[in-house]
Amino acid sequence: MAPELMYRRNRCIECGECAASCLREAIALEANRISIDRKRCNSCDECSQKCPTSALAVVGKEVIVEEVMKEIDKDAIFYDESEGGVTFSGGEPLLQFDFLNALLDECNERGIHTAVDTCGYASLEIVEKISDKVDLFLYDIKLMDDKDHKKYTGVSNKAILRNFEKLARNGNDILVRFPIVPGANDGRDNVAKTAEFVLSEGIKRICLLPYHRAGIEKYRSLGRVYRLRKIEPLPDQKLTKIKKRLESFGLDVKIGGG
């Protein structure tokens, strides 16, 4: 991921050191409040070096395959003892296909179990190229209706469902993950159609991922708009009801990441 400047307002003492050190004049102290022009900011890290309270920090960095594998190799002994391995997540790892593909090759050579956490939104060519290199796909399915999928995610679900079918028919190990967002995809019809689709491809494991609000502060710190801020987490009673409905179709259902 590209570096970005994170501003933790609760740590800031409004001393102005960051504004004084910014060569691009992207930071200003006005009325005892820090503002950041993110179009000017190039995440040079100069401001965070001057900040006495670590209210500013540059997060994210670009790395090469060798650097990632060096970190992975540090835990090799734990993979052997736990029968675990490496999960490539994100964001969306398939958006960085060449990098992901190279890492999968390295892990395969070392005999390290690999999992890819994906929403499945990619070309069929990409999915086919990595299908035999991945031991487990953690596959998100959010909405079965294409119009609703476009409404809430901005894209069609056709490629997602097609890729799921391809992996299932290829015999890949798939753990379905069903992120539940209240008011968006928790209706009876979507729950039923999701169950029917998953079972039609011979997959029986599914994890319910309850919506949470843990990302709100991170969005604020990165100067981004959190569009779901008005949505509240689903009550446990409703979540249990969805779990039982999925189980009624014959699915093995867990709440959480699995």
Buried (B, 14 or more C-beta within 10 A) or exposed (E): EEBBBBBBEEEBEBBBBBBEBBEEEBBBBEEEEBEBEBEEBEBBEBBBEBBEEEBBBBBEEEEEBEEBBEEBEEBEEEBEEEEEBBBBEBEBBBEBBEBBBBBBEBBBEEEBBBBBBBBBBBEEEBBEBBBEBBBBBBBBBBBBBBEBBEEBBEEEBEBBBEBBEBBBEEEBEBBBBBBBBBEBBBBEEBBBBBBEBBBEBEBEBBBBBBBEEEEEEEBBBBBEEBEBEEBEBBEEEBBEBBBEBBEEBEBEBEBEEB
